[in-house]
Amino acid sequence: MRRMGLPSVATKPCTSRPAPGHPVYPYLLRGLAIVRPNQVWCTDITYIRLAHGFVYLTAVMDWYSRYVLSWEVSVTLAEEFCISALQSALRGHGQPEIFNSDQGAQFTSQAFTAVLTAAEVRISMDGKGRAMDNIMVERLWRTVKYEEIYLKEYRRVSDLIAALKAYFWFYNPERPHQSLAGATPVQVHRGAVQAGGLRAVGADSVGITRECRHLAPTHSPVIPTPPRKPSLKWRTPAAQPPLTFYILFWVGCCLDGGVHLKGHHAHQHG
């Protein structure tokens, strides 16, 4: 099709198309040491394939603690579900000092930026083609997809939403993170763990793999925390015989086979 110049009519999961005429804000995180919760929030959109098409997932996350403040799923890329997730985060957690996003049309729209301006939040946007500028959300998408999405097949949007709720309720408050000194994002965000032992997180620190916690949007039904699954523990292998045992066993088998072979030949000649 490429050689013939025929374009595909299949759905293209592009989530960051800019809109002509929308203002683009400068990137404010370069060289900035992010040292506390609610200093910087960030957001992004990713697509999830269903049995018959795509849906889109957005999340608002605290950069420092990796705490997911809100998330929503939509069957279209209209800006409303991004605005709803932002408003849910602001209602539940106050406002950050800086809010970072990419240059997608949903985040550069007047309706979206007006919510941030009214809350007196400074707006930051990634450079064009600079996915690493929003690396923490990209790491979140990778984790969610590899630990939940890619392992299952969802036929309906309701099935996906239920799975995401169960996953986030397990992942966020219970799953410890090495880069958080063994703490969970909930503990760090709420101050239960002193962050003094954690290094400052800059926008250029791409080696960090901390993730987030989810707070369901206010219009979503609150579901009870599912029972905790038994943790998987590495089993210590049973004690193995020493290597000399296998060597002597092999030599014995060879000698024994040789004796039987010689006896067989002697019986034939006799």
C-alpha positions in Angstrom: 0.0 0.0 0.0 2.9 2.3 0.7 4.4 1.8 -2.7 1.1 2.4 -4.4 0.4 5.5 -2.4 -2.8 4.1 -0.8 -3.4 5.4 2.8 -4.9 3.1 5.4 -8.5 3.8 6.6 -7.9 2.1 9.9 -8.1 4.0 13.2 -4.9 5.7 14.0 -4.2 6.0 17.7 -2.5 9.4 17.6 -3.1 11.1 20.9 -0.9 14.2 20.7 -1.9 16.2 17.7 -1.6 19.9 18.1 -4.3 22.3 17.1 -3.6 25.3 14.9 -4.1 28.6 16.7 -3.9 27.1 20.2 -1.2 28.7 22.4 1.8 26.7 23.4 3.4 27.3 26.8 7.2 26.9 27.5 8.6 23.9 29.3 9.3 24.8 32.9 10.8 21.6 34.3 14.2 21.7 32.7 16.8 21.8 35.5 14.1 22.0 38.1 14.6 19.9 41.3 11.3 18.4 42.2 11.5 17.8 45.9 8.0 17.6 47.3 4.4 16.4 46.5 2.1 18.9 44.8 5.0 20.8 43.4 4.5 19.5 39.8 1.6 17.6 38.4 1.6 16.0 34.9 -0.9 14.4 32.5 -1.0 12.5 29.3 -3.3 10.4 27.1 -2.7 6.8 25.9 -4.8 4.5 23.8 -5.9 1.0 24.7 -7.0 -1.5 22.1 -10.2 -3.4 22.6 -11.6 -6.3 20.6 -13.3 -3.8 18.2 -11.5 -0.5 18.3 -9.7 1.8 20.7 -10.5 3.7 23.8 -8.4 6.4 25.5 -7.1 6.7 29.0 -5.9 9.9 30.7 -4.4 10.4 34.1 -3.3 13.3 36.3 -0.2 12.3 38.4 1.9 14.0 41.1 5.4 14.0 39.6 7.3 13.5 42.9 5.3 10.8 44.6 4.0 9.1 41.4 0.5 9.3 43.0 -2.2 9.1 40.4 -4.7 11.8 41.5 -7.4 10.9 39.0 -8.0 9.0 35.7 -10.7 8.7 33.2 -11.5 6.6 30.1 -13.2 7.9 26.9 -14.2 6.5 23.6 -13.2 9.7 21.8 -10.4 12.2 22.0 -12.7 15.1 22.8 -11.2 17.4 25.5 -14.0 16.9 28.0 -12.6 13.7 29.7 -9.2 15.4 30.2 -10.9 18.4 31.7 -13.0 16.2 34.0 -9.9 14.3 35.2 -8.2 17.7 35.9 -11.1 19.0 37.8 -11.4 15.8 39.9 -7.7 16.1 40.9 -8.1 19.8 41.8 -11.2 19.1 43.9 -9.5 16.3 45.8 -6.0 17.5 46.2 -5.8 21.3 45.9 -3.6 22.7 43.3 0.0 22.2 42.2 2.6 24.9 41.5 3.2 23.7 38.0 1.1 21.5 35.6 3.0 19.8 32.8 1.5 18.2 29.6 2.4 17.7 26.0 1.2 19.9 23.2 -1.9 17.9 22.3 -5.0 19.7 21.3 -6.8 18.6 24.4 -4.3 20.3 26.7 -3.8 23.5 24.7 -7.5 24.1 24.3 -8.9 27.3 25.9 -11.3 25.2 28.1 -8.5 23.1 29.6 -6.0 25.9 30.2 -8.7 28.1 31.7 -9.2 25.6 34.5 -5.5 25.9 35.4 -5.4 29.7 35.0 -8.4 30.0 37.4 -6.6 27.9 39.9 -3.4 30.0 39.6 -1.3 27.1 38.3 1.7 27.7 36.1 1.4 25.9 32.8 4.3 23.9 31.3 4.3 21.9 28.1 6.8 19.5 26.6 8.9 20.5 23.6 7.6 19.3 20.2 8.5 15.6 19.8 10.0 15.5 23.3 8.3 12.5 25.0 11.1 12.4 27.6 10.0 15.7 28.9 7.0 13.9 30.4 8.8 10.7 31.3 7.0 9.9 34.5 3.6 9.5 32.8 5.2 7.5 30.0 6.6 5.2 32.7 3.2 4.9 34.2 1.7 3.8 30.8 4.4 1.2 30.4 3.7 -0.3 33.8 -0.1 -0.3 33.4 0.1 -1.9 30.0 2.7 -4.6 30.8 1.2 -5.6 34.1 -2.5 -5.4 33.2 -3.6 -4.4 29.7 -1.4 -6.7 27.6 -2.2 -9.7 29.7 -6.0 -9.6 29.0 -8.4 -9.0 26.2 -11.3 -6.6 26.8 -14.4 -6.8 24.7 -16.4 -4.0 26.3 -15.4 -0.6 27.8 -17.1 -1.5 31.0 -14.8 -4.5 31.3 -11.7 -2.3 30.9 -12.9 0.2 33.4 -13.5 -2.5 36.0 -10.1 -4.0 35.4 -8.3 -0.6 35.7 -10.1 0.1 39.0 -9.0 -3.2 40.5 -5.5 -2.8 39.2 -5.0 0.7 40.5 -6.5 -0.2 43.9 -3.9 -3.0 44.2 -1.0 -1.2 42.6 -1.1 2.2 44.2 -1.3 1.7 47.9 0.2 -1.8 48.1 3.0 -2.2 45.6 6.3 -0.9 47.0 8.8 0.8 44.8 12.6 0.5 44.9 13.1 4.1 43.9 10.8 5.2 46.7 13.0 3.4 49.2 10.5 0.6 49.4 7.6 2.8 50.1 4.4 3.1 48.1 3.3 6.3 46.3 0.5 6.8 48.8 2.9 6.8 51.7 5.2 9.3 50.1 2.4 11.6 48.9 0.7 11.7 52.3 3.9 12.2 54.2 3.9 8.9 56.0 7.4 8.3 54.7 9.9 11.1 55.1 11.2 12.0 51.7 14.6 13.1 53.1 16.1 9.7 52.1 14.9 10.1 48.5 16.9 12.0 45.9 15.4 15.1 44.3 13.6 14.3 41.1 14.4 16.4 38.1 12.8 16.4 34.7 16.1 15.0 33.3 16.1 12.0 35.7 15.0 9.3 33.3 16.4 6.4 35.4 13.6 6.6 37.9 10.7 4.1 37.7 8.4 5.2 40.4 4.7 4.8 39.7 1.5 6.2 41.0 -1.7 5.8 43.0 -5.3 6.2 41.7 -8.2 8.2 43.2 -11.3 7.4 41.3 -13.1 10.4 39.7 -15.9 11.7 41.9 -18.6 10.7 39.5 -17.4 7.1 39.4 -18.8 4.6 41.9 -16.5 3.8 44.7 -15.8 0.1 44.9 -14.4 -1.9 47.8 -10.7 -2.7 47.8 -10.4 -6.2 46.3 -8.8 -8.9 48.5 -5.1 -8.9 48.5 -3.6 -11.5 46.3 -1.0 -13.7 48.0 2.4 -12.4 47.3 4.7 -14.4 45.1 7.9 -15.4 46.9 11.0 -16.9 45.3 11.4 -20.4 46.6 14.9 -21.4 47.7 15.9 -24.4 45.6 16.4 -27.6 47.5 19.9 -28.7 48.4 21.6 -30.4 45.4 24.1 -33.2 45.6 27.7 -32.1 45.0 29.1 -32.2 41.5 31.4 -35.1 42.3 28.3 -37.2 42.9 27.2 -36.7 39.3 30.7 -37.3 38.0 31.1 -40.6 39.9 27.6 -41.7 38.9 28.3 -41.1 35.2 31.7 -42.9 35.4 30.0 -45.8 37.1 27.3 -46.1 34.5 29.9 -46.1 31.8 32.0 -48.8 33.4 28.9 -50.9 34.1 27.7 -50.5 30.5 31.2 -51.5 29.3 31.1 -54.7 31.4 27.7 -55.7 30.1 28.8 -55.0 26.5 31.9 -57.2 26.8 29.9 -60.0 28.4 27.5 -59.8 25.5 30.2 -60.1 22.9 31.8 -63.0 24.7 28.5 -64.8 24.8 28.1 -64.4 21.0 31.6 -65.7 20.3 31.1 -68.7 22.6 
